[in-house]
C-alpha cells in the first residue's frame, strides 16, 4: 500500500511532522519531487531538525529512505545533511538515491542567484538553490542524471562541452559574469560521483519489488498544491509538481497503488515568497501570529525568511485538497491560535463585485478580496490534550467548520510540534 503526505496550500503546512509520524509504521519513505529549496521541521527524541533534501522518514532506522527520480539532488547538501543527522546520534536506516535523479550543479545555483539579481524588485523570491535552472535543463535535455557520473569520460566530456557553450552565452552576455570551464565541471561531477557512490540504486525497481511484497511505502511531498507548476499560482510557483499524482512518476510507482492521500492543512495560512495571498494579514496582527506560530515562529526552514501569514483560506484549501485528491486531512498548529478572542475563516472571494467559492486563475486571483466568517476563539492552551472530545468546544467548532468548508474528513489534529502531540480523530 502507498500513502502520500502532501500539502494543500503554499507549503509550510507541517508535512514534516505528519510524515515523521506515519514513517514510524512505513518500510520505505520516498521524496518524489523538488530539491533542497524547501524544508521540513521535525521534533522528536533526538532533537529538532530542519530537513531540506533528506526524507523525513530518516528517523525510522528500520525503514529505507529514498530520493526518487523526480528529485533534484544537490550532492554536497545531501552529504552535509546526513553528517549533521549522524553527528546528532540519530540511528538512521538505509538511504538510496535514484540513478535517474537530476543533479543540481554549481552553475544552476549561480544562474538562480544572477536571475534574481537581474529581476530585482520583480523577482520570484527564489531560495537560490538552483532548482528552477536544474529542472529547466532536465526538460531541455542538457541536464545530468546521477547515472551520468559513472559514464565514460569521453562521452561525459562531450556533453559537458555542449552545456558550457550554451551556458557561457548567458553568463557573458546576459549576466556579465565569468564563464564556466569544461574541465571544472568535469571535476565537479567526479566529486559528486564519490559522494553519491554508496547510495546510488535503481530505486524504481526497489520500490516496485517492495510493493509486490506488500511493504508499506510513504511518499513525501514538498511545498503544497498552490505551488504546483501546472495548478498553482503560476508563475509564482515551484519548478516541479507538488501533487500526490506526480508521486507515481517521481518515484516510478503505479498510480493505482496510491490508496491513501493525507493532505496537510495549516489552521491558519502562511507562505514564503511572492504571489497572490488573499487572506494575508499585515502589521501588528501579522507580527503577533508570526511570532507565536510554528515551533519558534513563522520563518522559512531553508531561508530563515519571515513567512507571510493570514487567516485560514477555505477557498484555497478546498482547491488544494481537490487537486491532491485528498482522502483525509491533517490540521496542524491548532495550538498556536489559543491566544485569539476570535478567528476568521475566508469562505469566499469577491472578484469584480461577485462572490465565488472556486479558486480562480492567477489574473483573477490578484483581484480577489476575502469574504470572512468570524468564529469565537477558545482562549486556552490545548497542548497536552490527547483526545478530540477533550478539546474546548470552540476549538472543535473551528475544526469542524474547516472540515465542512473543504469537504474532506479531518483525521488528525496537531496541537504541538512534537511527534506525540497529535490527536487522532
C-alpha positions in Angstrom: 0.0 0.0 0.0 1.2 3.5 -0.8 0.3 6.6 1.3 1.2 10.1 0.2 1.6 13.0 2.6 1.2 16.3 0.7 0.3 19.9 1.2 -2.9 21.7 0.3 -1.6 25.3 0.3 1.7 27.2 -0.2 3.9 24.8 1.7 5.0 25.1 5.3 1.8 23.2 6.4 3.6 20.9 8.8 4.1 18.0 6.5 7.4 17.0 8.1 5.7 16.1 11.4 2.9 14.2 9.8 5.4 12.3 7.6 7.6 11.6 10.7 4.6 10.1 12.5 3.5 7.9 9.5 7.1 7.0 8.8 7.2 5.0 12.0 4.9 2.4 10.5 6.4 2.5 7.0 9.0 0.4 5.3 10.1 2.9 2.6 9.8 6.7 2.7 10.3 8.5 -0.6 10.9 12.1 -1.6 9.5 12.2 -5.1 9.9 15.9 -6.2 11.6 19.2 -5.5 15.1 19.6 -4.0 16.8 21.4 -1.2 14.8 24.5 -1.9 12.3 23.9 1.0 12.4 22.2 4.3 10.5 20.2 6.8 10.9 20.7 10.6 11.0 17.5 12.7 11.0 17.5 16.5 11.5 14.1 18.2 13.5 12.4 20.9 16.7 13.2 19.1 16.1 17.0 19.0 14.8 19.5 16.5 15.9 19.1 12.8 15.4 21.2 9.7 15.5 18.7 6.8 15.8 20.0 3.2 16.7 17.1 1.0 16.6 14.1 3.3 13.3 12.2 3.6 11.6 12.9 6.9 11.5 9.1 7.4 15.2 9.1 8.2 14.3 8.9 11.9 12.9 5.3 11.4 16.1 3.2 11.5 14.1 0.2 10.3 13.0 1.9 7.1 14.6 2.7 3.8 14.8 6.4 2.9 14.6 7.1 -0.9 15.4 10.1 -3.1 13.4 9.3 -6.2 14.0 10.1 -9.8 11.8 13.2 -9.5 14.2 14.9 -7.1 16.9 17.5 -7.9 19.9 16.2 -5.9 22.5 18.6 -4.5 25.2 16.1 -3.6 27.0 18.4 -1.2 23.8 19.4 0.6 22.9 15.7 0.8 26.1 14.7 2.5 26.1 17.7 4.8 22.6 17.0 6.0 23.4 13.3 6.5 26.5 14.2 8.5 24.5 16.6 10.7 22.0 13.8 11.4 24.7 11.3 12.3 26.5 13.9 14.5 23.3 14.2 16.5 23.4 10.5 17.2 20.4 9.5 15.1 20.5 5.8 14.2 19.1 6.1 10.7 18.3 3.3 8.3 19.4 2.7 4.7 19.4 5.6 2.2 19.2 5.1 -1.6 19.2 7.7 -4.4 17.7 7.1 -7.8 20.3 6.7 -10.7 17.8 8.7 -12.7 17.5 11.7 -10.4 18.8 15.1 -11.8 21.9 16.7 -10.4 22.0 20.3 -9.1 25.2 21.8 -10.5 27.1 24.8 -9.2 26.2 26.8 -12.3 22.5 26.1 -11.6 22.8 27.9 -8.2 24.8 30.7 -9.9 22.1 31.2 -12.5 19.4 31.2 -9.8 21.2 34.0 -7.9 22.1 36.0 -11.0 18.5 35.9 -12.3 17.0 37.0 -9.0 19.6 39.9 -9.1 18.6 40.8 -12.6 14.9 40.8 -11.9 15.4 42.8 -8.7 12.0 44.0 -7.5 10.2 41.7 -9.9 11.9 38.5 -8.7 10.2 35.3 -7.8 11.6 35.1 -4.3 13.7 32.1 -5.2 15.7 30.3 -2.5 18.6 30.4 -4.9 19.1 26.6 -4.5 19.3 26.2 -8.3 16.1 24.2 -8.6 14.5 26.1 -11.5 17.7 26.1 -13.7 18.2 22.4 -12.8 14.7 21.4 -13.9 14.9 23.7 -16.9 17.9 21.8 -18.1 16.2 18.5 -17.4 13.4 19.3 -19.8 15.8 20.9 -22.3 17.7 17.5 -22.2 21.0 19.1 -21.2 20.9 18.1 -17.5 23.0 15.4 -15.8 21.4 12.3 -14.2 23.1 10.6 -11.3 23.9 7.7 -13.6 25.9 10.0 -15.8 28.5 10.4 -13.1 29.7 6.9 -13.9 29.7 7.2 -17.7 32.9 7.1 -19.9 34.9 10.3 -19.7 34.9 10.8 -23.4 31.1 10.6 -23.6 30.6 12.8 -20.5 33.1 15.5 -21.7 31.2 15.9 -25.0 28.1 16.7 -23.1 29.8 19.0 -20.7 31.4 21.0 -23.5 27.9 21.4 -25.1 26.5 22.6 -21.8 29.3 25.1 -21.3 28.8 26.5 -24.8 25.2 27.2 -24.1 25.6 28.5 -20.6 28.5 30.8 -21.3 26.5 32.8 -23.8 24.2 33.7 -20.9 26.9 34.1 -18.3 28.8 36.5 -20.6 26.1 38.4 -22.4 23.1 38.5 -20.0 24.6 38.4 -16.6 28.1 39.7 -17.3 29.7 37.1 -15.1 32.8 34.8 -15.5 32.4 31.8 -17.9 32.5 28.2 -16.8 35.1 25.8 -18.0 34.5 22.1 -19.1 37.4 20.8 -17.0 36.0 22.5 -13.9 32.6 21.0 -14.5 34.1 17.5 -15.0 35.9 17.8 -11.7 32.7 18.9 -10.0 30.9 15.8 -11.4 33.7 13.5 -10.3 33.5 14.9 -6.8 29.7 14.2 -6.8 30.4 10.7 -8.1 32.4 9.8 -5.0 30.0 11.4 -2.6 26.9 9.6 -4.0 28.5 6.2 -5.0 27.5 4.3 -1.8 23.8 5.4 -2.2 23.0 5.0 -5.9 20.4 2.4 -6.8 17.7 1.6 -9.4 15.1 2.9 -6.9 12.0 2.3 -9.1 12.8 -1.4 -9.2 13.5 -1.5 -5.5 10.1 0.2 -4.8 8.1 -1.9 -7.2 9.6 -5.1 -5.7 8.7 -3.8 -2.2 5.1 -3.0 -3.4 4.7 -6.6 -4.7 6.0 -7.9 -1.3 3.3 -6.0 0.5 5.6 -3.4 2.1 4.3 0.0 3.2 5.5 2.9 1.1 5.2 6.5 2.2 5.5 9.3 -0.4 6.6 12.7 1.0 5.7 15.8 -0.9 7.5 19.2 -0.7 5.6 22.5 -0.7 1.9 22.5 -1.5 -0.7 22.4 -4.2 -0.7 26.1 -4.7 3.0 26.0 -5.6 2.4 23.2 -8.2 3.9 24.2 -11.7 0.6 23.5 -13.5 -2.1 24.0 -11.0 -0.6 26.6 -8.6 -0.4 30.4 -8.6 1.7 30.5 -11.8 4.3 31.9 -12.3 4.9 32.3 -8.5 5.3 28.5 -8.2 8.0 25.9 -7.7 9.6 24.1 -10.6 8.2 20.6 -10.1 4.8 19.1 -9.4 3.8 19.1 -5.8 0.8 16.9 -6.3 0.3 13.3 -5.0 -0.5 12.3 -8.6 3.1 13.1 -9.5 4.2 10.7 -6.8 3.9 7.8 -9.3 6.1 9.5 -11.8 8.6 10.9 -9.3 9.1 7.6 -7.6 8.5 5.3 -10.5 5.4 3.6 -9.0 2.0 2.7 -10.4 -0.6 5.4 -9.8 -3.4 3.0 -8.9 -1.3 1.9 -5.8 -1.5 5.3 -4.1 -4.5 4.5 -2.0 -4.3 7.0 0.9 -3.6 10.7 0.4 -3.1 12.6 3.7 -3.3 16.2 2.8 -1.8 18.6 5.4 -3.6 21.8 6.2 -2.5 24.6 8.5 -5.0 26.0 11.0 -4.1 29.4 9.6 -2.4 30.4 6.4 1.3 31.0 5.8 3.6 31.4 2.8 7.2 32.1 1.9 7.9 34.0 -1.3 5.9 36.2 -3.7 2.5 35.6 -5.2 -1.2 36.1 -4.5 -2.3 35.6 -0.9 -5.9 36.6 -0.5 -6.3 36.2 3.3 -2.9 37.8 4.2 -2.6 39.8 7.4 -0.3 42.8 7.9 1.1 45.0 10.6 0.9 44.1 14.3 -1.8 41.4 13.8 0.6 39.6 11.4 3.6 40.1 13.6 1.9 38.6 16.6 0.8 35.5 14.7 4.2 35.1 13.1 5.9 35.4 16.4 3.7 32.8 18.1 3.4 30.5 15.0 5.0 27.1 14.5 7.8 26.0 16.8 9.9 29.1 17.3 7.9 31.4 14.9 7.0 31.5 11.3 10.3 31.6 9.5 11.3 29.6 6.5 13.2 26.3 7.3 15.5 26.7 4.3 15.8 30.5 4.0 15.1 31.8 7.5 12.9 34.4 5.8 9.8 35.6 7.8 6.7 33.9 6.4 3.7 35.8 5.3 0.7 34.8 7.5 -3.0 35.1 7.2 -6.4 33.7 8.2 -7.4 30.2 7.2 -8.4 30.3 3.5 -11.1 27.7 2.9 -11.3 28.6 -0.8 -7.6 27.9 -1.5 -7.6 24.9 0.8 -10.7 23.2 -0.8 -9.0 23.6 -4.2 -5.7 22.3 -2.8 -7.5 19.2 -1.4 -9.2 18.7 -4.7 -6.0 18.8 -6.7 -4.3 16.5 -4.3 -7.2 14.0 -4.3 -7.2 14.1 -0.5 -8.7 11.1 1.2 -8.2 12.7 4.6 -6.8 15.9 6.1 -4.4 16.6 9.0 -4.9 20.1 10.5 -1.7 21.4 12.1 -0.6 24.2 14.5 -4.1 24.5 16.0 -2.5 25.2 19.4 -1.0 28.4 18.1 -4.4 30.1 17.8 -5.2 29.8 21.5 -4.4 33.5 22.2 -7.1 34.9 20.0 -10.5 36.2 21.1 -12.0 35.4 17.7 -10.9 33.8 14.5 -11.7 34.4 10.8 -12.1 31.9 8.0 -12.0 33.1 4.4 -15.1 31.4 2.9 -15.3 33.2 -0.4 -13.5 35.6 -2.8 -15.1 38.8 -4.1 -13.9 39.4 -7.6 -15.3 42.3 -9.7 -18.3 42.6 -7.3 -19.2 38.9 -7.4 -18.5 36.3 -4.7 -17.1 32.9 -5.7 -16.1 29.8 -3.7 -14.0 28.5 -6.6 -10.2 29.1 -6.7 -9.5 31.2 -9.8 -6.6 31.5 -12.2 -3.8 33.9 -11.3 -5.0 37.1 -13.1 -8.4 36.9 -11.3 -6.8 35.8 -8.0 -4.7 39.0 -8.0 -8.0 41.0 -7.9 -9.7 38.8 -5.2 -10.8 40.2 -1.9 -11.5 37.9 1.1 -15.1 37.2 2.4 -14.8 36.3 6.0 -16.8 34.4 8.6 -16.0 35.0 12.3 -15.8 32.3 15.0 -15.1 32.7 18.7 -11.7 31.7 20.0 -11.1 29.2 22.8 -8.6 31.4 24.7 -6.7 28.5 26.3 -3.6 26.3 25.8 -4.6 23.0 24.2 -1.2 21.4 24.1 -1.1 18.1 26.0 -4.7 17.2 25.1 -4.8 13.6 23.7 -8.5 13.1 22.8 -10.5 15.1 20.4 -13.5 15.3 22.7 -11.4 16.9 25.4 -10.7 20.0 23.2 -12.7 23.2 24.0 -16.0 23.4 22.2 -14.9 26.5 20.3 -11.8 24.7 19.1 -13.8 21.7 17.9 -16.3 24.1 16.2 -13.4 25.7 14.3 -12.0 22.4 13.1 -15.4 21.2 12.1 -16.2 24.4 10.2 -12.9 23.9 8.3 -13.9 20.3 7.6 -17.3 21.4 6.3 -15.8 24.1 4.0 -13.2 21.9 2.5 -15.4 18.8 2.2 -12.8 16.3 3.4 -12.7 14.4 6.7 -10.2 15.8 9.3 -8.5 12.7 10.6 -5.7 14.3 12.6 -5.3 17.4 14.7 -1.8 18.6 15.6 -1.6 20.5 18.9 2.1 20.9 19.3 5.4 20.4 17.4 6.5 17.1 19.0 5.6 13.8 17.4 3.3 12.7 20.3 1.4 16.0 20.2 -1.1 14.7 17.7 -4.8 13.9 18.2 -6.1 11.0 16.0 -9.8 11.7 15.4 
